[in-house]
Amino acid sequence: MFKKLISLHQAKQIIEENISLRPVGKEILQLKHVVNRILAQDVTSTLDVPPFDRSTVDGYAVKAADTFGADEEHPRALKLSGQVRIGESPKVSIKKGSTAEIVTGAPLPDGADAVVMCEYTFQEENTVRILTSVSSGKNVMRAGSDIRKGETVLRSEQMLGPFEIGVLAALGKTNVKVYKRPKIAIFSTGAEVIEPGKHLSPGKIYDINAYALSAAVIECGGEPINLGIVEDESQTVETTLRKALSIADAVITSGGVSVGPTDIIPRILDKLGKPGVIIKGIAIKPGKPTTIALVDGKPVFSLPGHPTSALSIFRLLVQPVIAAWGRRPVEEPRIVSAITGSKLYAARGRRTFVTVHLTKDESGRYVATRVPLGLSGAITTLSKADGFIEIPETQQFIDEREDVIVHLYKPRLS
């Protein structure tokens, strides 16, 4: 039996006091491999972007002063002295009374300070008639107007998405320093559990947890190492734990932590290294039998075998650790106000997380209805859940039609 359960708040305090949240390391990767990674350096530009004055339209490069007073009735005639192509250094320069044809993105030739759009011109052999006046800088993107040389354009701990990677490419970067993704070894225990895809014989169930937890690890920036299913036998579990600790920054197990005769993981953890088990049993529902150990500096999170319990505890206690190691921000769950659709009961003396489905009543208010998960092992109905309501350990129930806050599982409601 669990002699004394600790509160969720106490569990979080113990984790903060015992588990280092420093990054697991840094690495240099090519740009094509850094999507959704976390930058581990400030990035300062070593060049102007764009590196030259460039035209933003198709037209004619001019000295702006040569166009003053021009309109359709009083065009200005300029001598066509050449053409400026994109991707090439200009071979012409613009002198007073001359112009050059230019395309969008091409560098502005020497002597020019503006571009007249082709729609406001008329060409006759080597003469271009300008039908509008332009000011200096018109239709020109100046060198460094996007990024100045010496400017810090990205900061450490920014997530690298398409725009950030585009900035790096614009600076000519081929690789960049990012925080390493923490490696998390995962395995399931239980004689009843088999790999998906195998024949489901009587008494067996497919392994949900290894795959669900691996997905959760990826979501918060970790790299899962799935060690599969481990037999409920002391030596086998111990061997697997030792291997897991040797190849990963942390270990997540599911099953083997309750109070049955085959729940052996807590006993093994105390043998593997100091200080051993630091949390054994938390006053919450679901997730009461959660065990957390520290083995020579590496945490082992032993979660209940029931999928909903395992995922709930992962969200509450494991996700913040993995995210911190990779310097990935942990977003607070979005919340919405609702009223309860029925009376909700809590587990006596335990902080209870009630999974709910949201609908809207005639007035447009959200109504939270308990998702009938039944036993902690139910998982399919969890896909129908929108969020959860937290009931403190000091409260036994929430009445029907009472105002509540629902913490959403996903950024938006379907």
C-alpha positions as CSV (number, residue, x, y, z in Angstrom):
1,M,0.0,0.0,0.0
2,F,1.0,3.6,-0.4
3,K,1.7,4.7,3.2
4,K,1.3,8.4,2.7
5,L,0.2,10.3,-0.5
6,I,1.7,13.7,-1.2
7,S,-0.1,16.5,-2.8
8,L,0.4,17.5,-6.4
9,H,2.0,20.8,-5.2
10,Q,4.5,18.8,-3.1
11,A,5.3,16.5,-6.0
12,K,6.1,19.5,-8.2
13,Q,8.3,21.0,-5.4
14,I,10.2,17.7,-5.0
15,I,10.8,17.6,-8.8
16,E,12.1,21.2,-8.8
17,E,14.4,20.6,-5.9
18,N,15.9,17.3,-7.1
19,I,15.8,17.3,-10.9
20,S,18.1,19.6,-12.8
21,L,16.3,21.7,-15.5
22,R,19.5,22.8,-17.2
23,P,19.6,22.1,-21.0
24,V,21.0,18.7,-21.9
25,G,23.3,20.2,-24.5
26,K,23.8,22.0,-27.8
27,E,24.6,20.9,-31.3
28,I,25.2,22.5,-34.7
29,L,22.8,21.3,-37.5
30,Q,22.3,22.2,-41.1
31,L,19.3,24.5,-41.8
32,K,17.3,21.7,-43.4
33,H,17.3,19.8,-40.0
34,V,16.3,22.7,-37.7
35,V,12.6,23.0,-38.3
36,N,10.9,23.4,-34.9
37,R,14.2,23.3,-33.0
38,I,15.2,25.9,-30.4
39,L,18.0,28.3,-31.2
40,A,21.0,28.1,-28.8
41,Q,22.7,31.4,-29.9
42,D,22.0,34.9,-30.8
43,V,22.3,35.5,-34.6
44,T,23.9,38.7,-35.8
45,S,23.9,39.7,-39.4
46,T,27.3,39.9,-41.1
47,L,25.9,41.7,-44.2
48,D,23.2,44.1,-45.3
49,V,20.0,42.5,-46.6
50,P,19.4,43.2,-49.4
51,P,23.2,43.7,-50.0
52,F,22.5,46.3,-52.7
53,D,19.9,48.9,-53.7
54,R,17.3,47.0,-55.9
55,S,14.3,47.8,-58.0
56,T,10.9,46.7,-56.6
57,V,9.2,47.1,-60.0
58,D,9.8,46.6,-63.8
59,G,10.6,49.9,-65.3
60,Y,13.4,52.4,-65.9
61,A,16.2,53.4,-63.6
62,V,16.5,57.2,-63.5
63,K,17.9,60.2,-61.7
64,A,14.7,61.5,-59.9
65,A,15.6,65.1,-60.8
66,D,15.3,64.2,-64.5
67,T,11.6,63.4,-64.0
68,F,10.5,66.5,-62.1
69,G,7.5,68.1,-63.8
70,A,6.8,65.2,-66.1
71,D,3.2,64.2,-66.8
72,E,1.3,62.8,-69.8
73,E,1.0,66.2,-71.4
74,H,4.6,67.1,-70.7
75,P,6.7,63.9,-70.8
76,R,10.5,64.0,-70.2
77,A,12.6,62.4,-72.9
78,L,15.6,60.3,-71.6
79,K,18.2,58.5,-73.6
80,L,18.1,54.7,-73.2
81,S,21.6,53.6,-72.3
82,G,21.1,49.9,-71.7
83,Q,19.4,47.2,-69.6
84,V,20.0,45.9,-66.1
85,R,19.3,42.2,-65.6
86,I,18.5,40.4,-62.4
87,G,21.3,38.4,-60.9
88,E,24.0,40.5,-62.8
89,S,26.1,43.5,-61.8
90,P,24.9,46.5,-63.8
91,K,27.1,47.3,-66.9
92,V,25.7,50.8,-67.3
93,S,25.6,53.9,-65.2
94,I,23.0,56.6,-65.2
95,K,24.1,60.1,-66.2
96,K,21.9,63.2,-66.4
97,G,19.4,62.8,-69.1
98,S,19.7,59.0,-69.5
99,T,17.9,55.9,-68.2
100,A,18.2,52.1,-68.3
101,E,15.6,49.4,-68.5
102,I,15.4,47.4,-65.2
103,V,13.4,44.4,-63.9
104,T,12.1,43.7,-60.4
105,G,14.9,42.6,-58.1
106,A,17.7,43.8,-60.2
107,P,20.4,46.0,-58.6
108,L,20.1,49.8,-59.2
109,P,22.9,51.0,-61.5
110,D,25.3,53.7,-60.4
111,G,23.9,57.2,-60.7
112,A,20.3,56.2,-60.5
113,D,18.2,56.9,-57.3
114,A,14.7,56.0,-58.4
115,V,12.7,53.7,-60.8
116,V,9.8,54.7,-62.9
117,M,7.2,51.9,-63.5
118,C,7.0,50.8,-67.1
119,E,3.3,51.7,-67.1
120,Y,4.3,55.4,-66.9
121,T,6.7,55.3,-69.8
122,F,6.7,55.1,-73.6
123,Q,9.7,53.9,-75.5
124,E,10.6,55.1,-79.0
125,E,13.8,53.3,-80.3
126,N,16.6,54.7,-78.0
127,T,14.4,57.3,-76.3
128,V,12.2,56.7,-73.3
129,R,9.5,59.2,-72.5
130,I,8.7,59.5,-68.8
131,L,5.0,60.3,-68.1
132,T,5.2,60.9,-64.3
133,S,7.6,62.4,-61.9
134,V,9.2,60.3,-59.1
135,S,11.0,61.3,-55.9
136,S,14.4,59.9,-54.9
137,G,14.0,56.3,-53.6
138,K,10.8,55.7,-55.4
139,N,10.3,52.0,-56.2
140,V,13.7,51.2,-54.7
141,M,14.6,48.9,-51.8
142,R,17.7,50.3,-50.2
143,A,20.6,48.1,-49.2
144,G,20.2,47.1,-45.5
145,S,16.5,48.2,-45.4
146,D,15.5,44.7,-44.4
147,I,18.4,43.7,-42.2
148,R,21.4,45.9,-41.3
149,K,24.9,44.6,-40.9
150,G,25.6,44.0,-37.2
151,E,21.9,43.8,-36.4
152,T,20.8,40.9,-34.0
153,V,18.0,39.3,-36.0
154,L,17.3,36.2,-33.9
155,R,17.6,35.5,-30.2
156,S,18.6,32.4,-28.3
157,E,15.7,30.2,-27.3
158,Q,13.5,31.3,-30.3
159,M,11.8,28.4,-32.0
160,L,12.9,28.0,-35.6
161,G,10.0,28.0,-38.0
162,P,9.8,28.8,-41.8
163,F,10.3,32.6,-41.3
164,E,13.2,32.2,-38.9
165,I,14.9,29.7,-41.2
166,G,14.3,32.0,-44.1
167,V,16.1,34.8,-42.2
168,L,19.1,32.5,-41.6
169,A,19.2,31.6,-45.3
170,A,19.0,35.3,-46.2
171,L,22.2,35.8,-44.1
172,G,23.9,33.0,-46.0
173,K,24.0,30.6,-43.0
174,T,24.3,26.9,-43.8
175,N,24.1,25.7,-40.2
176,V,23.1,27.0,-36.8
177,K,23.5,26.0,-33.1
178,V,20.4,24.6,-31.4
179,Y,19.6,23.0,-28.1
180,K,19.7,19.2,-28.2
181,R,16.5,17.3,-27.9
182,P,16.5,15.3,-24.7
183,K,16.5,11.5,-25.3
184,I,13.7,9.8,-23.4
185,A,13.7,6.0,-23.1
186,I,10.2,4.5,-22.9
187,F,9.0,1.0,-22.2
188,S,5.8,-0.7,-21.0
189,T,5.4,-3.6,-18.6
190,G,2.6,-6.1,-18.2
191,A,2.0,-9.7,-19.1
192,E,-1.3,-8.6,-20.8
193,V,0.4,-6.1,-23.2
194,I,1.4,-6.9,-26.8
195,E,2.7,-4.9,-29.7
196,P,0.1,-3.5,-32.1
197,G,-0.1,-5.6,-35.2
198,K,0.3,-8.9,-33.5
199,H,-2.6,-11.4,-33.0
200,L,-4.8,-10.3,-30.1
201,S,-5.4,-13.5,-28.1
202,P,-7.8,-13.7,-25.2
203,G,-6.7,-11.7,-22.2
204,K,-4.3,-9.5,-24.2
205,I,-4.4,-5.8,-25.1
206,Y,-2.4,-3.7,-27.5
207,D,0.3,-1.5,-26.0
208,I,-1.2,2.0,-26.1
209,N,1.2,3.8,-23.7
210,A,4.5,3.4,-25.5
211,Y,3.1,5.0,-28.6
212,A,0.9,7.7,-26.9
213,L,3.8,8.7,-24.6
214,S,6.3,8.7,-27.5
215,A,4.0,11.2,-29.3
216,A,3.7,13.3,-26.1
217,V,7.5,13.4,-25.8
218,I,7.9,14.6,-29.4
219,E,5.2,17.2,-28.8
220,C,7.2,18.8,-26.0
221,G,10.6,18.7,-27.9
222,G,12.0,15.3,-26.8
223,E,13.4,12.4,-28.8
224,P,11.7,9.1,-27.7
225,I,13.5,5.8,-27.7
226,N,10.9,3.1,-27.6
227,L,12.3,0.0,-25.9
228,G,9.0,-1.9,-26.4
229,I,7.3,-4.2,-23.9
230,V,9.2,-5.7,-20.9
231,E,8.2,-8.8,-19.1
232,D,7.1,-8.4,-15.5
233,E,10.2,-10.1,-14.1
234,S,12.6,-8.4,-11.8
235,Q,15.9,-9.2,-13.6
236,T,14.4,-8.4,-17.0
237,V,13.0,-5.0,-15.8
238,E,16.3,-4.2,-14.0
239,T,18.4,-5.0,-17.1
240,T,16.1,-2.8,-19.2
241,L,16.2,0.0,-16.8
242,R,20.0,-0.1,-16.7
243,K,20.1,0.0,-20.5
244,A,17.6,2.8,-20.7
245,L,19.6,4.9,-18.2
246,S,22.8,4.3,-20.2
247,I,21.3,5.6,-23.5
248,A,18.9,8.3,-22.4
249,D,18.6,11.5,-20.4
250,A,15.4,10.2,-18.6
251,V,13.3,7.1,-18.6
252,I,9.5,6.7,-18.7
253,T,7.9,3.4,-17.7
254,S,4.2,2.6,-17.6
255,G,2.7,-0.2,-15.4
256,G,4.3,-2.0,-12.5
257,V,3.9,0.8,-10.0
258,S,0.6,0.0,-8.2
259,V,0.3,-2.4,-5.3
260,G,-0.2,-5.8,-6.9
261,P,2.3,-8.6,-6.6
262,T,3.9,-7.9,-10.0
263,D,4.3,-4.1,-9.4
264,I,8.1,-4.3,-9.0
265,I,9.5,-1.2,-10.5
266,P,9.7,0.9,-7.3
267,R,11.8,-1.8,-5.5
268,I,14.2,-2.0,-8.4
269,L,14.6,1.7,-8.7
270,D,15.9,1.9,-5.1
271,K,18.7,-0.6,-6.1
272,L,19.9,1.2,-9.2
273,G,21.4,4.3,-7.7
274,K,21.1,7.2,-5.3
275,P,18.8,8.7,-4.1
276,G,16.4,6.2,-5.7
277,V,12.6,6.8,-5.3
278,I,11.8,10.4,-4.4
279,I,8.0,10.3,-5.0
280,K,5.8,7.3,-4.4
281,G,2.1,8.0,-4.6
282,I,0.3,11.3,-5.3
283,A,-3.0,12.4,-4.0
284,I,-4.6,13.0,-7.4
285,K,-7.0,11.2,-9.6
286,P,-6.1,9.8,-12.1
287,G,-2.5,9.0,-11.3
288,K,-2.3,8.0,-7.7
289,P,0.3,5.3,-8.0
290,T,2.9,7.5,-9.8
291,T,6.5,6.8,-8.7
292,I,9.4,9.1,-9.6
293,A,13.1,8.2,-8.9
294,L,16.4,9.8,-9.4
295,V,19.2,7.4,-10.4
296,D,22.6,9.0,-10.3
297,G,21.2,12.3,-11.7
298,K,18.8,10.8,-14.2
299,P,15.1,10.8,-13.5
300,V,12.8,7.8,-14.0
301,F,9.1,8.5,-14.3
302,S,7.1,5.4,-13.5
303,L,3.6,6.1,-14.6
304,P,0.4,4.0,-14.1
305,G,-0.4,1.4,-16.7
306,H,-3.8,2.9,-17.5
307,P,-3.4,5.1,-20.5
308,T,-5.5,8.1,-19.3
309,S,-3.7,8.1,-16.0
310,A,-0.3,7.9,-17.7
311,L,-1.0,10.7,-20.1
312,S,-2.5,12.9,-17.4
313,I,0.6,12.5,-15.2
314,F,2.9,13.1,-18.2
315,R,1.1,16.4,-18.9
316,L,1.3,17.5,-15.2
317,L,4.8,16.4,-14.2
318,V,6.9,15.1,-17.0
319,Q,6.3,17.5,-19.9
320,P,7.6,20.5,-18.0
321,V,10.9,18.7,-17.3
322,I,11.5,17.6,-20.9
323,A,10.5,21.1,-22.3
324,A,12.9,22.8,-19.9
325,W,15.8,20.5,-21.0
326,G,15.3,21.6,-24.6
327,R,14.5,25.2,-23.7
328,R,11.1,24.8,-25.3
329,P,8.3,27.0,-23.9
330,V,5.5,25.2,-22.1
331,E,2.2,27.0,-23.0
332,E,-0.4,27.2,-20.3
333,P,-3.5,25.3,-21.5
334,R,-6.1,27.6,-23.0
335,I,-9.1,27.9,-20.7
336,V,-12.8,28.6,-21.3
337,S,-15.7,29.3,-19.0
338,A,-18.5,26.8,-18.8
339,I,-21.3,25.5,-16.7
340,T,-21.5,21.9,-15.6
341,G,-24.1,19.7,-17.3
342,S,-24.4,17.4,-14.3
343,K,-23.1,17.0,-10.7
344,L,-19.4,16.1,-10.8
345,Y,-17.9,14.1,-7.9
346,A,-14.3,14.1,-6.8
347,A,-12.2,11.3,-5.2
348,R,-12.2,11.9,-1.4
349,G,-9.0,13.6,-0.3
350,R,-7.4,13.6,-3.8
351,R,-7.1,16.4,-6.3
352,T,-9.3,15.2,-9.1
353,F,-9.1,16.0,-12.8
354,V,-12.5,15.4,-14.5
355,T,-12.3,15.0,-18.3
356,V,-15.2,16.7,-20.0
357,H,-16.8,17.3,-23.4
358,L,-18.1,20.7,-24.3
359,T,-21.3,21.7,-26.1
360,K,-23.2,25.0,-26.3
361,D,-26.6,25.6,-24.9
362,E,-29.3,27.9,-26.5
363,S,-27.7,31.0,-25.0
364,G,-24.3,30.1,-26.5
365,R,-22.7,29.2,-23.2
366,Y,-20.4,26.2,-23.0
367,V,-21.8,23.2,-21.1
368,A,-19.2,20.8,-19.6
369,T,-20.3,17.1,-19.5
370,R,-18.2,14.5,-17.9
371,V,-16.7,12.0,-20.4
372,P,-17.5,8.5,-19.1
373,L,-14.0,7.2,-19.0
374,G,-15.1,4.5,-16.6
375,L,-12.0,2.7,-15.4
376,S,-8.7,4.4,-15.7
377,G,-7.8,2.2,-18.6
378,A,-10.3,3.6,-21.0
379,I,-8.6,5.4,-23.8
380,T,-10.9,5.6,-26.8
381,T,-13.4,8.0,-25.2
382,L,-10.5,10.3,-24.4
383,S,-10.4,11.3,-28.1
384,K,-13.8,12.8,-27.5
385,A,-12.7,14.9,-24.6
386,D,-12.2,18.6,-25.0
387,G,-10.5,19.4,-21.6
388,F,-10.6,18.9,-17.9
389,I,-12.0,20.5,-14.8
390,E,-9.8,20.5,-11.7
391,I,-11.5,19.8,-8.3
392,P,-9.2,20.5,-5.3
393,E,-8.7,17.8,-2.6
394,T,-10.8,19.8,-0.2
395,Q,-13.9,19.7,-2.3
396,Q,-16.1,16.6,-2.8
397,F,-18.2,17.7,-5.8
398,I,-19.3,20.4,-8.1
399,D,-23.1,21.0,-8.5
400,E,-25.0,20.9,-11.7
401,R,-25.2,24.3,-13.6
402,E,-22.2,25.6,-11.6
403,D,-19.7,27.9,-13.2
404,V,-16.4,26.2,-13.9
405,I,-13.1,26.7,-15.7
406,V,-12.2,24.1,-18.4
407,H,-8.6,23.6,-19.3
408,L,-8.5,22.6,-23.0
409,Y,-6.4,19.7,-24.2
410,K,-6.0,21.3,-27.7
411,P,-5.4,24.9,-28.8
412,R,-8.9,25.1,-30.4
413,L,-12.2,23.3,-30.1
414,S,-13.3,21.2,-33.0
